Amino acid sequence: MKGSSNYRVQHIRPNKRALRDMAKKSQATLPACPEFRPFKALLHAAAACCLFICAACGIAEADKPALPARIALITPAGTGELAEAIRLGAEAAAKERGAQLITVEAYPVDDTSHTSSNADYAVGLPFANRTDAAGRGLTRSEREQAQVQAAALALQQGAAAILVDPLSEQALGDIVREAELSSTDGGIVPVIVLNDEFPVKGITSVISMDNLEAGRQAGEAMAELLQGQGHVALVGPDPTSAGLVNREQGIREVLMSYPAIEVAPKSVCNNREACWQAVKQQLDQSEIKGVIALQEQASLGAADELNRRRAEGRRVSIVGFGSEQQQLEQLQEDVFQRLIVQNGYSAGYLGINQAFAKLQHKQVQARVVLETKVVSTDNMFWMDNQKLLFPFVQ
């Protein structure tokens, strides 16, 4: 018997099936053999050792911390309070989700207070000549290029998703292509569009106001201010996005329903000074009673001219879009009569949530509509409106 057991040990193949067969046979046929007890103990010890090693490996794997999702926020197209509200919302959501937020400043901002200091870290300007860029106004083409470069830089830094308020359809299309090219595992990096809408394929989600409805709100506000009669001027930039087109359409839809209101041809202007000149020309040529400015810079330009004419005794009503600090100050001073305001904080907050949902393979909303409100001196200090106008009170 002893020789037989030695023969079996010498010819056992070192695999799991042979060990199981040997253990079963030894237990079934030789339970009481004293010579075989050391071998049984050896088998039990080996099995216990294997189990211990496997368990230790499993514990080590379970204890290994998962890396936080890295999400990039590209400098919003605007550089004022709305852009700051977007950043604050993104930072808050990233903190709640345990994500790492990268802020990428695509081009110089007008005010250093709008450079995020609360994100996990910020990436500097990708623009080629930063000193020169800081000392002059960049052209629209340069700003578009800078946004695309910023997205590419974020992807190089390992961004798993991108939030962007794009300047144009061309810039957004290029950013989506950068996201597609950066894919390493067959999946495309999600691109979440904030505060605008463009017909570009490959976008994960769009978070923006309903511009058609916002335009209607502006039209109704002006009709109320003019008591249903008078000449109205529209000023604003080239309609480079569907959002601006829809905004203007909503205004015209409402004003056309008032027979005694006449809408002058729109004055196209792409910056504050040009809009100031456009409004000046309109007021010199006709009896304009009201001005609707389609975005922030147009609103401020119109206010510059109308504020100057107030000293001459001419009263013109302004309805503007935006919540820049100067706009709010001029609303209190009755330069503006109404402002159409959106929730930028929610844009950034919901943008992070949509990106996170996509990364976790959960359902994503293709379109998220942000609320807009008509703000006046009568309601600007209501608590709900305070959260729109001053996002730090969230």
The 8 nearest C-alpha neighbors of each residue, nearest first, counted from 0:
[[1, 3, 2, 4, 5, 34, 32, 35],
 [0, 2, 4, 3, 5, 34, 35, 6],
 [3, 1, 5, 0, 4, 6, 7, 8],
 [2, 4, 0, 6, 1, 5, 7, 8],
 [3, 5, 7, 1, 6, 2, 0, 8],
 [6, 4, 2, 8, 7, 3, 1, 9],
 [5, 7, 3, 9, 4, 8, 2, 10],
 [8, 6, 4, 10, 5, 9, 11, 3],
 [9, 7, 5, 11, 10, 6, 4, 3],
 [8, 10, 6, 7, 11, 5, 12, 4],
 [9, 11, 7, 8, 12, 6, 5, 13],
 [10, 12, 8, 9, 7, 13, 17, 18],
 [11, 13, 14, 10, 17, 18, 9, 15],
 [14, 12, 11, 15, 17, 18, 16, 10],
 [13, 15, 17, 16, 12, 18, 11, 19],
 [16, 14, 18, 17, 19, 13, 20, 12],
 [17, 15, 19, 18, 14, 20, 21, 13],
 [16, 18, 20, 19, 15, 14, 21, 12],
 [17, 19, 15, 21, 16, 20, 22, 14],
 [18, 20, 22, 16, 17, 21, 23, 15],
 [21, 19, 17, 23, 22, 18, 24, 16],
 [20, 22, 18, 24, 19, 23, 25, 17],
 [21, 23, 19, 25, 20, 24, 18, 26],
 [24, 22, 26, 20, 21, 25, 27, 19],
 [25, 23, 27, 21, 26, 22, 28, 20],
 [24, 26, 22, 29, 23, 27, 28, 21],
 [25, 27, 23, 30, 24, 28, 29, 22],
 [26, 28, 24, 25, 23, 29, 30, 22],
 [29, 27, 25, 24, 26, 30, 23, 31],
 [30, 28, 25, 32, 31, 26, 27, 35],
 [31, 29, 26, 32, 28, 27, 25, 35],
 [30, 32, 29, 33, 36, 35, 28, 34],
 [31, 33, 29, 35, 34, 30, 36, 28],
 [34, 32, 36, 35, 31, 37, 30, 29],
 [33, 35, 32, 36, 37, 1, 38, 4],
 [36, 34, 38, 33, 32, 37, 39, 29],
 [35, 37, 39, 38, 33, 34, 40, 32],
 [38, 36, 40, 39, 35, 41, 34, 33],
 [37, 39, 41, 35, 40, 36, 42, 34],
 [40, 38, 36, 42, 41, 37, 43, 35],
 [39, 41, 37, 43, 38, 42, 44, 36],
 [40, 42, 38, 44, 39, 43, 45, 37],
 [41, 43, 39, 45, 40, 44, 46, 38],
 [44, 42, 40, 46, 45, 41, 47, 39],
 [45, 43, 47, 41, 46, 42, 48, 40],
 [44, 46, 48, 42, 43, 47, 41, 49],
 [47, 45, 43, 49, 48, 44, 42, 50],
 [48, 46, 44, 50, 49, 45, 43, 51],
 [47, 49, 45, 51, 46, 50, 44, 52],
 [50, 48, 46, 52, 51, 47, 53, 45],
 [51, 49, 47, 53, 48, 52, 54, 46],
 [50, 52, 48, 54, 49, 53, 55, 47],
 [51, 53, 55, 49, 54, 50, 56, 48],
 [54, 52, 56, 50, 55, 51, 57, 49],
 [53, 55, 57, 51, 56, 52, 50, 58],
 [54, 56, 52, 58, 57, 53, 51, 59],
 [57, 55, 59, 53, 54, 58, 60, 52],
 [56, 58, 54, 60, 55, 59, 61, 53],
 [59, 57, 61, 55, 60, 56, 62, 54],
 [58, 60, 56, 62, 57, 61, 55, 63],
 [61, 59, 57, 63, 58, 62, 56, 55],
 [60, 62, 58, 59, 63, 57, 64, 56],
 [61, 63, 59, 60, 58, 64, 57, 65],
 [62, 64, 60, 61, 59, 65, 58, 66],
 [65, 63, 62, 66, 61, 60, 67, 59],
 [66, 64, 67, 63, 68, 62, 61, 60],
 [65, 67, 64, 68, 69, 98, 63, 99],
 [68, 66, 98, 99, 69, 97, 65, 64],
 [67, 69, 98, 99, 70, 66, 159, 97],
 [68, 70, 99, 158, 159, 100, 98, 67],
 [71, 69, 160, 100, 158, 159, 161, 101],
 [70, 72, 101, 161, 102, 100, 158, 162],
 [73, 71, 162, 102, 161, 163, 101, 103],
 [72, 74, 103, 163, 102, 75, 162, 71],
 [73, 75, 104, 105, 103, 76, 72, 163],
 [76, 74, 164, 77, 82, 73, 163, 78],
 [77, 75, 164, 166, 165, 74, 78, 82],
 [78, 76, 75, 82, 79, 81, 74, 164],
 [79, 77, 82, 108, 109, 76, 75, 113],
 [80, 78, 82, 81, 77, 323, 83, 113],
 [79, 81, 83, 323, 82, 84, 322, 324],
 [80, 82, 84, 83, 343, 79, 85, 322],
 [83, 81, 85, 78, 84, 80, 79, 75],
 [82, 84, 80, 86, 81, 85, 113, 87],
 [83, 85, 344, 81, 343, 87, 86, 82],
 [86, 84, 347, 344, 343, 82, 88, 83],
 [87, 85, 83, 89, 84, 88, 347, 90],
 [86, 88, 84, 90, 89, 85, 83, 91],
 [87, 89, 348, 344, 347, 91, 85, 86],
 [90, 88, 347, 348, 86, 92, 91, 87],
 [89, 91, 93, 87, 88, 92, 118, 86],
 [90, 92, 88, 94, 89, 93, 87, 95],
 [91, 93, 95, 348, 89, 94, 90, 351],
 [94, 92, 98, 96, 90, 95, 91, 97],
 [93, 95, 97, 91, 92, 96, 90, 98],
 [96, 94, 92, 93, 97, 91, 98, 90],
 [97, 95, 93, 98, 94, 92, 355, 352],
 [96, 98, 94, 95, 93, 67, 99, 68],
 [99, 97, 93, 68, 67, 96, 69, 100],
 [98, 100, 69, 68, 119, 67, 70, 93],
 [99, 101, 70, 119, 118, 71, 69, 93],
 [102, 100, 71, 120, 121, 70, 72, 119],
 [101, 103, 121, 72, 71, 73, 122, 104],
 [102, 104, 122, 73, 121, 105, 74, 149],
 [105, 103, 74, 124, 106, 123, 73, 102],
 [104, 106, 145, 149, 146, 124, 74, 103],
 [105, 107, 104, 124, 145, 108, 126, 142],
 [108, 106, 133, 109, 132, 104, 105, 124],
 [107, 109, 110, 78, 106, 111, 113, 114],
 [108, 110, 78, 107, 111, 79, 113, 112],
 [109, 111, 112, 108, 113, 114, 78, 79],
 [112, 110, 113, 114, 108, 109, 115, 107],
 [113, 111, 110, 114, 115, 83, 109, 116],
 [112, 114, 111, 83, 110, 115, 79, 78],
 [115, 113, 111, 112, 116, 108, 110, 104],
 [114, 116, 117, 113, 118, 86, 102, 121],
 [115, 117, 118, 114, 120, 121, 119, 113],
 [116, 118, 115, 119, 90, 120, 87, 86],
 [117, 119, 120, 100, 116, 90, 115, 101],
 [120, 118, 100, 99, 101, 117, 121, 102],
 [119, 121, 118, 101, 102, 122, 100, 117],
 [122, 120, 102, 101, 103, 123, 118, 119],
 [121, 123, 103, 102, 104, 124, 120, 101],
 [124, 122, 104, 125, 103, 121, 105, 102],
 [123, 125, 126, 105, 104, 106, 129, 122],
 [124, 126, 149, 148, 127, 105, 123, 145],
 [127, 125, 124, 145, 128, 129, 106, 105],
 [126, 128, 129, 125, 124, 132, 145, 131],
 [129, 127, 131, 130, 126, 132, 133, 125],
 [128, 130, 132, 131, 126, 127, 133, 124],
 [131, 129, 133, 132, 128, 134, 127, 135],
 [130, 132, 134, 133, 128, 129, 135, 127],
 [133, 131, 129, 134, 130, 135, 128, 137],
 [132, 134, 130, 131, 107, 135, 129, 136],
 [135, 133, 131, 132, 130, 136, 129, 107],
 [136, 134, 132, 133, 137, 131, 130, 138],
 [135, 137, 138, 132, 134, 133, 107, 139],
 [138, 136, 141, 142, 135, 132, 139, 140],
 [137, 139, 141, 140, 142, 136, 143, 135],
 [138, 140, 142, 141, 143, 137, 166, 144],
 [139, 141, 143, 138, 142, 144, 137, 145],
 [142, 140, 144, 138, 143, 139, 137, 145],
 [143, 141, 145, 139, 144, 140, 137, 146],
 [142, 144, 140, 146, 145, 170, 141, 166],
 [145, 143, 141, 147, 142, 146, 140, 148],
 [144, 146, 142, 148, 105, 143, 147, 126],
 [147, 145, 149, 143, 105, 148, 144, 142],
 [146, 148, 150, 144, 149, 174, 145, 170],
 [149, 147, 145, 151, 150, 146, 125, 152],
 [148, 150, 146, 152, 105, 147, 151, 125],
 [149, 151, 153, 147, 152, 148, 154, 174],
 [152, 150, 148, 154, 149, 153, 177, 147],
 [151, 153, 155, 149, 150, 154, 148, 156],
 [154, 152, 156, 150, 155, 151, 158, 149],
 [153, 155, 158, 157, 151, 156, 152, 150],
 [154, 156, 152, 157, 153, 151, 158, 181],
 [157, 155, 153, 154, 158, 152, 151, 69],
 [158, 156, 154, 155, 159, 153, 69, 70],
 [157, 159, 154, 69, 70, 160, 153, 71],
 [158, 160, 69, 70, 188, 157, 68, 161],
 [161, 159, 189, 70, 188, 158, 190, 354],
 [162, 160, 71, 190, 70, 72, 191, 189],
 [163, 161, 72, 191, 190, 71, 192, 73],
 [164, 162, 73, 192, 165, 193, 72, 161],
 [163, 165, 193, 75, 76, 192, 194, 195],
 [166, 164, 167, 163, 171, 76, 170, 75],
 [165, 167, 76, 143, 170, 164, 168, 171],
 [168, 166, 170, 169, 165, 171, 239, 240],
 [167, 169, 171, 170, 197, 172, 199, 240],
 [168, 170, 172, 167, 171, 173, 143, 166],
 [171, 169, 173, 167, 143, 172, 168, 147],
 [170, 172, 174, 168, 173, 169, 165, 175],
 [171, 173, 169, 175, 174, 170, 199, 168],
 [172, 174, 176, 170, 171, 175, 177, 169],
 [175, 173, 171, 177, 176, 147, 172, 170],
 [174, 176, 178, 172, 177, 173, 171, 179],
 [177, 175, 179, 173, 178, 174, 180, 172],
 [178, 176, 174, 180, 175, 179, 181, 151],
 [177, 179, 175, 181, 188, 176, 180, 187],
 [178, 180, 176, 187, 177, 181, 182, 175],
 [181, 179, 177, 182, 178, 176, 187, 183],
 [180, 182, 178, 179, 177, 183, 154, 188],
 [183, 181, 187, 180, 179, 186, 184, 185],
 [184, 182, 185, 181, 186, 180, 187, 179],
 [185, 183, 186, 182, 187, 181, 188, 179],
 [184, 186, 183, 182, 187, 179, 188, 181],
 [187, 185, 184, 182, 188, 183, 179, 189],
 [186, 188, 179, 182, 189, 178, 185, 181],
 [187, 189, 178, 160, 159, 190, 186, 182],
 [190, 188, 160, 203, 187, 161, 191, 354],
 [191, 189, 161, 203, 202, 162, 160, 192],
 [190, 192, 162, 204, 203, 205, 161, 350],
 [193, 191, 205, 163, 164, 162, 206, 204],
 [194, 192, 164, 206, 195, 163, 207, 205],
 [193, 195, 207, 164, 206, 208, 192, 346],
 [196, 194, 207, 193, 242, 164, 192, 197],
 [195, 197, 242, 241, 240, 205, 198, 207],
 [196, 198, 199, 168, 240, 241, 195, 167],
 [199, 197, 200, 196, 168, 241, 240, 202],
 [200, 198, 197, 172, 201, 202, 168, 171],
 [201, 199, 202, 198, 172, 175, 203, 197],
 [200, 202, 203, 175, 199, 190, 189, 176],
 [203, 201, 190, 200, 204, 191, 199, 175],
 [202, 204, 190, 189, 191, 201, 365, 205],
 [203, 205, 365, 191, 366, 202, 364, 192],
 [206, 204, 192, 366, 191, 193, 365, 367],
 [207, 205, 367, 193, 366, 346, 368, 194],
 [208, 206, 194, 368, 369, 195, 193, 205],
 [207, 209, 369, 368, 210, 370, 371, 341],
 [208, 210, 212, 211, 368, 213, 207, 369],
 [211, 209, 246, 213, 212, 245, 242, 208],
 [210, 212, 245, 249, 246, 214, 213, 209],
 [211, 213, 215, 214, 210, 209, 249, 216],
 [214, 212, 210, 216, 215, 211, 209, 217],
 [215, 213, 249, 246, 250, 217, 211, 212],
 [214, 216, 249, 250, 212, 218, 213, 217],
 [215, 217, 213, 219, 214, 218, 220, 212],
 [218, 216, 214, 220, 215, 219, 250, 221],
 [217, 219, 250, 215, 221, 220, 216, 253],
 [220, 218, 222, 216, 221, 217, 215, 223],
 [219, 221, 217, 223, 218, 222, 216, 224],
 [222, 220, 224, 218, 223, 219, 225, 217],
 [223, 221, 227, 219, 225, 224, 220, 226],
 [222, 224, 226, 220, 221, 225, 219, 227],
 [223, 225, 221, 222, 226, 220, 316, 227],
 [226, 224, 222, 227, 223, 228, 221, 229],
 [227, 225, 223, 224, 222, 228, 221, 229],
 [226, 228, 222, 225, 257, 260, 259, 223],
 [229, 227, 259, 260, 225, 226, 230, 222],
 [230, 228, 260, 288, 261, 259, 225, 231],
 [229, 231, 261, 287, 288, 260, 262, 289],
 [232, 230, 289, 262, 290, 287, 263, 288],
 [231, 233, 290, 263, 262, 291, 289, 265],
 [234, 232, 265, 291, 290, 292, 266, 231],
 [235, 233, 266, 292, 265, 267, 293, 297],
 [234, 236, 293, 297, 267, 268, 292, 294],
 [237, 235, 269, 268, 267, 238, 234, 297],
 [236, 238, 239, 267, 235, 269, 268, 243],
 [239, 237, 243, 240, 244, 236, 241, 242],
 [240, 238, 237, 167, 241, 243, 168, 244],
 [241, 239, 242, 238, 243, 197, 196, 244],
 [240, 242, 244, 243, 196, 245, 197, 239],
 [241, 243, 245, 240, 244, 210, 196, 195],
 [244, 242, 246, 245, 238, 241, 240, 247],
 [243, 245, 241, 247, 242, 246, 238, 248],
 [244, 246, 211, 248, 242, 243, 247, 210],
 [247, 245, 214, 210, 211, 243, 249, 248],
 [246, 248, 250, 244, 249, 245, 214, 243],
 [247, 249, 245, 251, 246, 250, 252, 244],
 [248, 250, 214, 215, 211, 252, 246, 247],
 [251, 249, 218, 214, 215, 247, 248, 252],
 [250, 252, 254, 248, 253, 249, 255, 247],
 [253, 251, 249, 255, 250, 254, 248, 256],
 [252, 254, 251, 255, 256, 218, 250, 215],
 [253, 255, 251, 256, 257, 252, 218, 250],
 [256, 254, 257, 253, 252, 251, 258, 260],
 [255, 257, 254, 253, 258, 252, 260, 251],
 [256, 258, 255, 254, 260, 259, 227, 228],
 [259, 257, 260, 256, 255, 261, 228, 227],
 [260, 258, 228, 257, 227, 229, 261, 230],
 [261, 259, 228, 229, 257, 258, 230, 227],
 [262, 260, 230, 231, 229, 263, 259, 258],
 [261, 263, 231, 230, 232, 264, 260, 233],
 [262, 264, 232, 231, 265, 261, 230, 233],
 [265, 263, 266, 262, 232, 233, 234, 231],
 [264, 266, 233, 234, 263, 267, 232, 235],
 [267, 265, 234, 277, 233, 268, 264, 235],
 [266, 268, 236, 235, 234, 237, 265, 269],
 [269, 267, 236, 274, 273, 235, 270, 266],
 [268, 270, 236, 273, 235, 267, 237, 274],
 [271, 269, 273, 296, 272, 268, 274, 297],
 [270, 272, 300, 296, 274, 273, 297, 299],
 [273, 271, 275, 274, 270, 300, 276, 268],
 [272, 274, 276, 268, 275, 270, 271, 277],
 [275, 273, 277, 300, 268, 271, 297, 276],
 [274, 276, 300, 272, 301, 278, 273, 277],
 [275, 277, 279, 273, 274, 278, 280, 272],
 [278, 276, 274, 280, 279, 275, 266, 273],
 [279, 277, 281, 275, 280, 276, 301, 274],
 [280, 278, 276, 282, 277, 281, 283, 275],
 [279, 281, 283, 277, 278, 282, 276, 284],
 [280, 282, 278, 284, 283, 279, 285, 277],
 [281, 283, 279, 284, 280, 285, 287, 278],
 [284, 282, 280, 281, 285, 279, 286, 278],
 [283, 285, 281, 282, 280, 286, 287, 279],
 [286, 284, 282, 287, 283, 281, 230, 280],
 [285, 287, 288, 282, 230, 284, 283, 229],
 [286, 288, 230, 285, 289, 231, 282, 232],
 [289, 287, 315, 230, 229, 231, 286, 316],
 [288, 290, 316, 231, 315, 287, 317, 232],
 [291, 289, 232, 317, 231, 233, 316, 292],
 [290, 292, 318, 233, 319, 317, 232, 293],
 [293, 291, 319, 298, 234, 297, 294, 235],
 [292, 294, 235, 320, 234, 291, 319, 297],
 [295, 293, 320, 297, 292, 296, 298, 321],
 [296, 294, 298, 321, 297, 320, 299, 319],
 [297, 295, 271, 299, 298, 270, 294, 300],
 [296, 298, 300, 235, 274, 292, 295, 299],
 [299, 297, 292, 295, 301, 319, 296, 300],
 [300, 298, 302, 296, 301, 297, 271, 303],
 [301, 299, 275, 271, 274, 297, 303, 302],
 [300, 302, 275, 298, 303, 299, 304, 278],
 [301, 303, 299, 305, 300, 304, 306, 298],
 [304, 302, 300, 306, 301, 305, 299, 275],
 [305, 303, 307, 306, 302, 301, 275, 279],
 [306, 304, 302, 308, 307, 303, 301, 309],
 [305, 307, 309, 303, 304, 308, 302, 334],
 [308, 306, 304, 305, 309, 310, 303, 311],
 [309, 307, 305, 311, 310, 306, 313, 304],
 [308, 310, 312, 306, 311, 313, 307, 314],
 [309, 311, 308, 312, 307, 306, 313, 305],
 [312, 310, 308, 309, 313, 307, 314, 306],
 [311, 313, 309, 310, 314, 308, 307, 315],
 [314, 312, 309, 311, 308, 315, 310, 305],
 [313, 315, 309, 312, 316, 288, 308, 305],
 [314, 316, 288, 289, 313, 317, 305, 287],
 [317, 315, 289, 290, 336, 288, 314, 318],
 [318, 316, 290, 335, 336, 289, 291, 319],
 [317, 319, 337, 291, 338, 336, 335, 290],
 [318, 320, 292, 338, 298, 291, 339, 317],
 [319, 321, 339, 294, 338, 295, 293, 340],
 [322, 320, 295, 340, 323, 339, 294, 338],
 [321, 323, 326, 340, 388, 327, 324, 80],
 [324, 322, 326, 80, 325, 321, 79, 327],
 [323, 325, 327, 326, 328, 322, 80, 79],
 [326, 324, 328, 327, 323, 329, 299, 322],
 [325, 327, 329, 323, 324, 328, 330, 322],
 [328, 326, 330, 324, 329, 325, 322, 323],
 [329, 327, 325, 331, 330, 326, 324, 332],
 [330, 328, 332, 326, 334, 331, 327, 335],
 [329, 331, 335, 327, 333, 332, 328, 334],
 [330, 332, 328, 329, 333, 376, 327, 334],
 [331, 333, 329, 330, 334, 328, 335, 327],
 [334, 332, 330, 335, 331, 336, 329, 376],
 [335, 333, 329, 332, 330, 306, 336, 302],
 [336, 334, 330, 317, 333, 337, 329, 318],
 [335, 337, 317, 333, 318, 330, 375, 316],
 [338, 336, 318, 375, 374, 335, 373, 319],
 [337, 339, 319, 374, 320, 318, 373, 340],
 [340, 338, 320, 373, 372, 321, 319, 374],
 [341, 339, 321, 372, 371, 338, 322, 320],
 [342, 340, 371, 343, 370, 372, 208, 369],
 [341, 343, 387, 344, 345, 370, 369, 346],
 [344, 342, 85, 346, 84, 345, 81, 341],
 [345, 343, 88, 84, 85, 346, 342, 347],
 [344, 346, 348, 343, 347, 342, 349, 88],
 [347, 345, 343, 344, 349, 348, 85, 350],
 [348, 346, 89, 85, 88, 350, 345, 344],
 [349, 347, 88, 89, 345, 92, 350, 351],
 [348, 350, 352, 351, 346, 347, 345, 353],
 [351, 349, 347, 353, 348, 352, 346, 354],
 [350, 352, 354, 349, 353, 348, 89, 355],
 [353, 351, 349, 355, 350, 354, 356, 348],
 [352, 354, 356, 350, 355, 351, 363, 349],
 [355, 353, 351, 357, 352, 356, 160, 350],
 [354, 356, 352, 358, 353, 357, 351, 359],
 [357, 355, 361, 353, 359, 354, 358, 352],
 [356, 358, 360, 354, 359, 355, 361, 363],
 [357, 359, 355, 360, 356, 354, 361, 159],
 [358, 360, 356, 357, 361, 355, 354, 362],
 [361, 359, 357, 358, 356, 362, 363, 355],
 [362, 360, 356, 359, 357, 363, 358, 355],
 [361, 363, 356, 364, 360, 357, 353, 359],
 [362, 364, 353, 357, 356, 365, 361, 204],
 [365, 363, 366, 204, 367, 362, 353, 205],
 [364, 366, 204, 205, 363, 203, 367, 202],
 [367, 365, 205, 364, 204, 206, 368, 207],
 [366, 368, 206, 205, 364, 207, 369, 365],
 [369, 367, 208, 207, 209, 206, 366, 370],
 [370, 368, 208, 207, 342, 367, 371, 341],
 [369, 371, 341, 208, 342, 368, 372, 209],
 [372, 370, 341, 340, 213, 369, 339, 208],
 [371, 373, 340, 339, 374, 341, 370, 384],
 [372, 374, 339, 338, 337, 340, 375, 216],
 [375, 373, 338, 379, 337, 372, 378, 339],
 [376, 374, 337, 377, 378, 379, 336, 338],
 [375, 377, 379, 378, 331, 330, 374, 336],
 [378, 376, 375, 379, 380, 374, 381, 331],
 [377, 379, 381, 380, 375, 376, 374, 384],
 [380, 378, 376, 374, 381, 375, 384, 377],
 [381, 379, 378, 385, 382, 384, 377, 376],
 [380, 382, 384, 378, 383, 379, 385, 377],
 [381, 383, 385, 384, 380, 386, 379, 387],
 [384, 382, 385, 386, 381, 387, 380, 379],
 [383, 385, 387, 386, 381, 382, 379, 388],
 [384, 386, 382, 388, 387, 383, 389, 380],
 [387, 385, 390, 384, 389, 383, 388, 393],
 [386, 388, 384, 342, 385, 389, 390, 341],
 [387, 389, 385, 386, 322, 384, 390, 340],
 [388, 390, 386, 385, 391, 387, 392, 84],
 [391, 389, 386, 392, 393, 84, 387, 344],
 [390, 392, 393, 389, 386, 87, 84, 344],
 [393, 391, 390, 386, 389, 385, 387, 388],
 [392, 391, 390, 386, 389, 344, 385, 387]]
